Structures are given as C-alpha cells and as structure tokens.
Amino acid sequence: MQSGRARVGRWLLDFEPAEAKHLDPLTGWSGSGDTAGQVRLTFDDLDAAVAYADAAGIDYDVIRLGPSPLKLQAYADNFR
C-alpha cells in the first residue's frame, strides 16, 4: 500500500453526538438513536463549509490540523 496525497486540503463537517451511546444487552454492541453522527460532509475549502453551516443554522468550531508526517519506507524494510 502507498500513502497518497488524495483529498489533502479538504474540509470536513462532522456532527457532535446529541446523546450518549448505550450498550445493547443482547449483542454487546454500542448504539444510539442519534443518526446525525453517521453524517460527514466534505467541502473543497473553508469558505464553502462555513457558508453551508451558516445557511443550515449549524453551530461550528473550526479545527485546523497540522500536516501529518509521512513514514516513508520500502517494502523490503518489512524483512529486516
């Protein structure tokens, strides 16, 4: 596998959970009735994301992430 640079510079609108997750006693899976947690919207630039949030009446916080360092290694390094 290779570490690509696709979707670099994209902005993500991610919703905060409206309710806490609960544990299903039968299956042991966690779940909730909040379906907004399943929605992730991507935008090409910050202005488009802010414009959408303002038009939809969504409160938002802008979190800027720093560049993520790439760990470059060759396939042969797995056998040393």
N, C-alpha and C positions, 0 to 999 in steps of 0.2 A: 504494500500500500504506500501511497505517497501523500505527503501533506501539501495540499493545493492551496491556492490563494482565492478560490471562488467565494463569492459573496462577502468579500472583505469590504468594509465601508458601508455595509447595510445597517439600517436601524431597525430595532425590534420593539414592538409594543406588546408587553406581556402583562396580563392582569394579575393582581394580587388576589389570593383566596378570600372569599367572602365568609367562609365558615371553616371550622376545623375538620380535618378528616377523622373518620371513625373506623374502627376495626370491625369487620364482618365476623360474627362468631362462628359461622359455618365454614367459610373458606379461609379465613385468616387474612383476606385481602383488605387493604385500606381503601376507603372511598368517601365520597361526599355528594351532596346534591348540587354542588356548585359547578355548573358547566362552563363558566367563563374561564376557569383555569385551564381548559383544553384549547383555548384560542390563543394563537400567536400570530400577530400581523407584522409583516416586514415592509420597510419603506426604503427608497433609494437614498433619501437624505433626511436630515434632521427637520428641516422646514416642513416637509410633507407629513412627517409623523406628528409634529406639533399642531399643524393645521387640522389633521384628522381628529386628534384628541380634543382640540378646542371646539370643532364643529359638532362632535358627538357628546360634548359635555363631560369628558373624562378627565379627572384629576390625574396629573402625571408628575413624575420625577425623572429628570434626565441624568442617566448614569453613564459617564464616559469611561470606557475601558482602555487601558493602555495596550500597546502592541504585545501580542503573545509571542514569546521566543520559540523559534522552531528548533527542534532537536534533530540535526542532520546526522544521519548515519547510513552506512551502506548495509546491504543485505548480508554481506559476509561477516559483519560485526556480530551477528547472532551466533556464530560458531566459534568464537574466540574464547 
